[in-house]
Amino acid sequence: MPLDFTKHFFALPTEFKLRNNTGCSWKVMVKLMNDRVTLDQGWATYAAVHQIKIGYMVTFKLLTPDTLKVIIFDDDGIEVVNKCGKHDEPFAAKD
């Protein structure tokens, strides 16, 4: 996330809630690294659980100051729909 994007925040949150296309939420920590804001702790597990592969495109839309809507497209440009079920992972957000 470019630093210019952070000007939209009064204060940069220490974590974001990622909400997917089925309404499930996942917590990821935010870290400043090499002049960029990065999704840190929780992101690798999110990517694995939601089977994000090389070649996929992931879009983020700011819904609230600490919530991003995530839409994942496969390498054919088709939206990936992730059914949530029950997340037992420590970063699954409780709504």
ZASE-565317 format. One record per residue (C-alpha): residue number from 1; residue in one letter; x, y, z. Coordinates in steps of 0.05 Angstrom, whole numbers, plus 5000, padded with zeros to 4 digits. Layout:
<node resi="NUM" resn="A" x="X" y="Y" z="Z"/>
...
***
This chain:
<node resi="1" resn="M" x="5000" y="5000" z="5000"/>
<node resi="2" resn="P" x="5033" y="5065" z="4979"/>
<node resi="3" resn="L" x="5045" y="5117" z="5033"/>
<node resi="4" resn="D" x="5003" y="5167" z="4992"/>
<node resi="5" resn="F" x="4943" y="5122" z="5007"/>
<node resi="6" resn="T" x="4954" y="5132" z="5081"/>
<node resi="7" resn="K" x="4936" y="5206" z="5076"/>
<node resi="8" resn="H" x="4863" y="5182" z="5076"/>
<node resi="9" resn="F" x="4872" y="5160" z="5149"/>
<node resi="10" resn="F" x="4870" y="5205" z="5210"/>
<node resi="11" resn="A" x="4916" y="5154" z="5242"/>
<node resi="12" resn="L" x="4939" y="5090" z="5208"/>
<node resi="13" resn="P" x="4908" y="5030" z="5242"/>
<node resi="14" resn="T" x="4952" y="4976" z="5271"/>
<node resi="15" resn="E" x="4907" y="4923" z="5241"/>
<node resi="16" resn="F" x="4856" y="4917" z="5185"/>
<node resi="17" resn="K" x="4796" y="4872" z="5181"/>
<node resi="18" resn="L" x="4792" y="4841" z="5112"/>
<node resi="19" resn="R" x="4721" y="4826" z="5091"/>
<node resi="20" resn="N" x="4710" y="4780" z="5032"/>
<node resi="21" resn="N" x="4653" y="4773" z="4982"/>
<node resi="22" resn="T" x="4613" y="4727" z="5029"/>
<node resi="23" resn="G" x="4619" y="4774" z="5089"/>
<node resi="24" resn="C" x="4672" y="4735" z="5127"/>
<node resi="25" resn="S" x="4725" y="4776" z="5163"/>
<node resi="26" resn="W" x="4798" y="4764" z="5177"/>
<node resi="27" resn="K" x="4847" y="4806" z="5218"/>
<node resi="28" resn="V" x="4915" y="4825" z="5192"/>
<node resi="29" resn="M" x="4967" y="4868" z="5225"/>
<node resi="30" resn="V" x="4994" y="4929" z="5190"/>
<node resi="31" resn="K" x="5069" y="4945" z="5187"/>
<node resi="32" resn="L" x="5109" y="5003" z="5158"/>
<node resi="33" resn="M" x="5167" y="4974" z="5118"/>
<node resi="34" resn="N" x="5210" y="5007" z="5064"/>
<node resi="35" resn="D" x="5165" y="5068" z="5060"/>
<node resi="36" resn="R" x="5104" y="5025" z="5048"/>
<node resi="37" resn="V" x="5048" y="5002" z="5091"/>
<node resi="38" resn="T" x="5045" y="4926" z="5087"/>
<node resi="39" resn="L" x="4997" y="4873" z="5110"/>
<node resi="40" resn="D" x="5038" y="4832" z="5158"/>
<node resi="41" resn="Q" x="5018" y="4782" z="5211"/>
<node resi="42" resn="G" x="4956" y="4744" z="5188"/>
<node resi="43" resn="W" x="4964" y="4758" z="5113"/>
<node resi="44" resn="A" x="5002" y="4695" z="5096"/>
<node resi="45" resn="T" x="4950" y="4652" z="5131"/>
<node resi="46" resn="Y" x="4894" y="4691" z="5097"/>
<node resi="47" resn="A" x="4926" y="4680" z="5029"/>
<node resi="48" resn="A" x="4935" y="4605" z="5042"/>
<node resi="49" resn="V" x="4865" y="4594" z="5070"/>
<node resi="50" resn="H" x="4834" y="4632" z="5012"/>
<node resi="51" resn="Q" x="4880" y="4597" z="4962"/>
<node resi="52" resn="I" x="4908" y="4660" z="4930"/>
<node resi="53" resn="K" x="4957" y="4637" z="4877"/>
<node resi="54" resn="I" x="5011" y="4670" z="4835"/>
<node resi="55" resn="G" x="4975" y="4703" z="4777"/>
<node resi="56" resn="Y" x="4913" y="4720" z="4817"/>
<node resi="57" resn="M" x="4893" y="4793" z="4824"/>
<node resi="58" resn="V" x="4870" y="4818" z="4892"/>
<node resi="59" resn="T" x="4833" y="4884" z="4900"/>
<node resi="60" resn="F" x="4821" y="4922" z="4964"/>
<node resi="61" resn="K" x="4768" y="4974" z="4977"/>
<node resi="62" resn="L" x="4767" y="5016" z="5040"/>
<node resi="63" resn="L" x="4699" y="5006" z="5074"/>
<node resi="64" resn="T" x="4714" y="5038" z="5142"/>
<node resi="65" resn="P" x="4779" y="5066" z="5171"/>
<node resi="66" resn="D" x="4798" y="4995" z="5193"/>
<node resi="67" resn="T" x="4761" y="4950" z="5144"/>
<node resi="68" resn="L" x="4780" y="4931" z="5073"/>
<node resi="69" resn="K" x="4735" y="4893" z="5025"/>
<node resi="70" resn="V" x="4777" y="4841" z="4988"/>
<node resi="71" resn="I" x="4758" y="4813" z="4920"/>
<node resi="72" resn="I" x="4801" y="4758" z="4890"/>
<node resi="73" resn="F" x="4804" y="4743" z="4815"/>
<node resi="74" resn="D" x="4836" y="4680" z="4787"/>
<node resi="75" resn="D" x="4885" y="4681" z="4729"/>
<node resi="76" resn="D" x="4827" y="4680" z="4679"/>
<node resi="77" resn="G" x="4798" y="4743" z="4711"/>
<node resi="78" resn="I" x="4740" y="4706" z="4743"/>
<node resi="79" resn="E" x="4720" y="4726" z="4813"/>
<node resi="80" resn="V" x="4737" y="4673" z="4865"/>
<node resi="81" resn="V" x="4681" y="4662" z="4915"/>
<node resi="82" resn="N" x="4706" y="4637" z="4982"/>
<node resi="83" resn="K" x="4654" y="4603" z="5026"/>
<node resi="84" resn="C" x="4673" y="4618" z="5097"/>
<node resi="85" resn="G" x="4650" y="4560" z="5138"/>
<node resi="86" resn="K" x="4681" y="4563" z="5207"/>
<node resi="87" resn="H" x="4750" y="4593" z="5213"/>
<node resi="88" resn="D" x="4790" y="4562" z="5268"/>
<node resi="89" resn="E" x="4850" y="4606" z="5253"/>
<node resi="90" resn="P" x="4873" y="4655" z="5306"/>
<node resi="91" resn="F" x="4864" y="4714" z="5258"/>
<node resi="92" resn="A" x="4792" y="4700" z="5239"/>
<node resi="93" resn="A" x="4755" y="4763" z="5261"/>
<node resi="94" resn="K" x="4695" y="4755" z="5306"/>
<node resi="95" resn="D" x="4638" y="4798" z="5281"/>
***
